[in-house]
Amino acid sequence: MFELTQKLIKLLGIDLERLRLEWISSAEGTRFAEVAREFTEKIRSLGPATLKQAA
């Protein structure tokens, strides 16, 4: 399913760096916070997203 999502993201012209999948247990609250912080910083550094126009 993730591969299908990646293909859709590419088709829409969205940078694949804007998509991230992490498997985190409910017992890993600290890890979740760390991943959320890292990904938020990454998205902010990429700036606004652009989408391709539909044909």
N, C-alpha and C positions, 0 to 999 in steps of 0.2 A: 504494500500500500504506500509506503514511503517513496518508492521509486516512481510510482504513478504521480504522487504529489510533486516530486521534483520535475517531472516532465511537464506538468501543468504550469508550474512556476516559470520554467524556461519558456514555454509557449507564450505566456503573458509578458515576457520580457523583464521579469523580476530577477535580480541578482540572486544566485543560489546561496550566497552568504547570508541572506535574510531568512533562511530556513534552517532550523536546527532541531534534531531529535536527540533527546537524552532519556535514558531509562533511570529513574530515580525512585527509590523505595519511599514509602510514606514515613519510614523511620529516619530518613536522611534529610531532615529539615535544613540543616546547615548547608549541605550540598546543594539543595534546591535553591537556597538564597544565593549561593555563590554562582551557580549557573545562570540564574535570572539576572544578577548584577552584570556578569560578563557579557551576556547576550544583549542586554540593554545598552551597554557601552559600545558594543560592536555596531548595533543598529544606529545609534546616534552618530558614530564616526562615519557611517556610510551616507548619512544625510537622507533627504526625502527620496522615496521610491518613485520610479516612473513605470507607467504601464503602456503597453502598445495599444494603439487604436484598433478597434474592431474593424474588419474589412466590410 
